Amino acid sequence: MDRTSHILPSVLDAIGHTPLVSLDRLTKECGGKIYAKLEYLNPGFSRKDRVARQLMLDALQDGSLRPGQPVIELTSGNTGTGLAIACAVLGHKFIAVMSKGNSPERARMMRALGADVVLVDQARGSAAGHVSGEDLALVEQETQRLTKELSAFRADQFILPGHIDCHYHGTAQEILAQTNGAFDAFCDFVGSGGTFGGCARAFKEVNPRIQCLIVEPEGAAVLAGQPTTRPSHRIQGGGYGMRDLRAIDKRHVDGYLTVNDQDAVEGARLLARKEGIFAGFSAGANIAAALNLLRRTGSGQRIVIVIPDSGLKYLSTDLWPA
Ligand SMILES: Cc1ncc(COP(=O)(O)O)c(C=O)c1O
């Protein structure tokens, strides 16, 4: 339901129903269309608000989360922000476990929302702003330890079905309604794969001819079956080099696209300058992949992408020159 037409019981009801915008200024030269789903307009400024709400509501319903029990999860910041919001509203303590490699404004925002934030040192050789699969493994270890110690509920964004279901029932159905199903391709930068997996399943059910393409960092395109030659990249929120993602059903994958750091940075800057859309690195990766696809196919395709989070989350990085 339109979230602006009536009084909502809480900010959790303000999650989702985001606009879909045609990026006509960017596609003017290459033809075709790119439709961008503006997920940074969610209350926590990312698409992970949808996941957080779903994980919490599912767990309360099936009894795996008891009233008042602490909630914990590893996060690159966005799921954590969503969980901090959901926990504030539903009355749970939230503990976010995050790599020191993620941008510090995310930790500040989670703390502002009442969360405890545990920052985990990066692996030897990793650099701030570059979070690798190895860094994530260290965060996972610490999360497992704290989950036991605190008898907390682990809102596992890689395992629990809510991370796919919220996109299958929400994001994807909204896109199908907004476009009337009239688009040719969908491409998405994958972290847990929840967005890609949930959307691809819904799109294929409606129209198997919609091409669903996974976007990965150059040098860490493991889902495409390539060897990892550059595990450390700048596209925060995904590209962790994990080969087995529950959310990805290979039958729904039509292909793989790679982008490098520079493509993602230029993509985000282009989005801001030409379309007035202030978004993060992974939005830059998605727009770079979609523009490449349009240039390569030259067939006037209509491509749907998601803008995962806000550019405000990267003010401390050089994505936006001072
Ligand atoms: C900024 C950003 N982009 C992309 C992703 C990947 O989304 P998904 O986990 O749905 O694959 C995430 C996930 O945390 C993210 O925070």
The ligand as an ORCA input file, in Angstrom:
! r2SCAN-3c Opt
* xyz 0 1
  C      25.489     -1.332     -0.289
  C      25.105     -2.740     -0.578
  N      25.077     -3.151     -1.853
  C      24.771     -4.425     -2.176
  C      24.480     -5.351     -1.208
  C      24.168     -6.776     -1.589
  O      22.810     -7.062     -1.414
  P      22.331     -8.583     -1.228
  O      22.825     -9.010      0.119
  O      20.849     -8.537     -1.308
  O      22.959     -9.384     -2.317
  C      24.491     -4.971      0.138
  C      24.227     -5.935      1.192
  O      24.462     -5.714      2.360
  C      24.813     -3.637      0.463
  O      24.871     -3.219      1.744
*
